[in-house]
Amino acid sequence: MRVDILAAACVAAGTLLGACAAPKSPRPPARGEPTLSVLSYNVNYGMAGDPETLAVIRRANADLVLLQETTELWEAALRGELATLYPHMSFRHCCGAGGLGVLSKTRFSEHEYFAAREAWFPAWRLLVETPLGQMQVLNVHLHPPISESGSVVSGYFTTPPVRAGEIEAYATILVPNMPTLVVGDFNENDSGRAVSYLKERGFRSALPQFESDAETWRWQTSLGEVNAQLDHIVYDPSLDPLNAVVIEAGRSDHYPVLASFRLDTAPREPAAPCSGSLSSGC
């Protein structure tokens, strides 16, 4: 029934964009073609060292892992269990659920780390030496849909512009004309204002293109389970996603998202030189 309603809405709107577009099928890379696999996972700060969560990360075997809600206890568990698989790790602990972590099979350098105005949690920019060349990666955990007084109802209506302001502030530190990923817990779906801000600048979230209805977050309430797609791996036009999936495993309230990319070699119009930041539309 949901599919029929969606199809009717698409016809009525006269468009095949957004949710109306047919999902992409996973594609293998060409023989010998380099790829990059990326995992985004909000591990839940209250479940440090959870064996199921650690096992999910190990089995995913991504080249690059971006984590949200890490803590000192999570760092100790991750280093203890996964240091052989990921020789390059770093963590920033902050403000309860605001910790961020990166696990990588290749070297990376750490750059800007700050919280935007009204943000609850900081963001962190990295430069990663990947199989696709050097890439900038922004690890984010945007404002949850909760008001400052703790209300979920009012927060649902008042926090979308806060998340848009966060991503606009973080976009100022992104270097133009460099392969870029913006990864993490956006606390909103693909049509949210923060994701839409990036879309207006040529970015796309990989997961909705392959699994538009996939849910990355679940929460038990007295009325039953609530689900949503809140976690994203957003990429710029220099990258071409080969696949993106939700791994329905682990005990966190979030599921991990795994995506793989190659460089986009499709011919396109040359981009105008840009010396500004992505926030200016470059």
C-alpha positions, 0 to 999 in steps of 0.5 A: 500500500505504501508503494502504491501511495508513493507512486500515485504521489509521484505521478500527481507531482509530475516528477521522478525526483527524490523519493520517486527515483528508482533505487540504484543497484549495487555495482562492482568496481572495474577490475583493478579499480581502486575503491574506498569503503566508509562506515558511519556508526553512532555507537551509543555513549552509554554502551561502551565496550559492547561486544556486538557493536565491536563485532559489527565494526570488525565484520564490516571491515571498512577502510574508514570508520567514522564514529559518533558518541564515543567516550574514553571507555569506548576508546579503550575498548576500540583500541583493545579490540581493533588496533590490528585492523585499524592501525590509525585511530584518533578520538575527541571526547566531549560533552556526554554524547558528543564524542567523535572517533575515527578508525582508518587503515591508512594515515590521516591528519586532524584539522578543525574541531569546533562546535557551531553556534547552538550546536550540542556537539562539535564536528571534526575535519580530517584529511585522509590518505585513501585508495582514491587519493587524499580526501577531506572528511567531516565527521558530524553529530548534529543537534537532536530533535530535542528542545533546550528544555528537553521537549521532543514535541517542540524540538521536532519543530524548532531544531531543523534550522539549528541543524541547517545553521550547524552544517552551514558553519561547518561548510566554511571549513571545507576546502573546495575542489577536493574530494569530500565526505560529510559523514555521521548522525545528522538527526534528520532524513534525506529531506532535512534542512542540513542535508538539503543545504549540502544537496544545493551545493552538489552533494548527495547522501549515498544511502537513499539512492540505494535503500530509500526506505532504510531506517538507521535509528530505532527507539522503543516507546510506550506506543511501540518502536519509532524508526527513522533514517538519521545517519548519512554518508554524504559525498561530493560530485567527484565521487561515485557510490557503488553501494550503500547499505544499513547493517541491521546489527549491533545494540546501539539505537543506531544501525551502522551505514556502509558505503563504497565509492570510486572516483567519478570518471564521467565527463562533465563541464569543467568547474569554475575555479573557486577560492572561497569555501563551500558555504559560498556555493563553490 
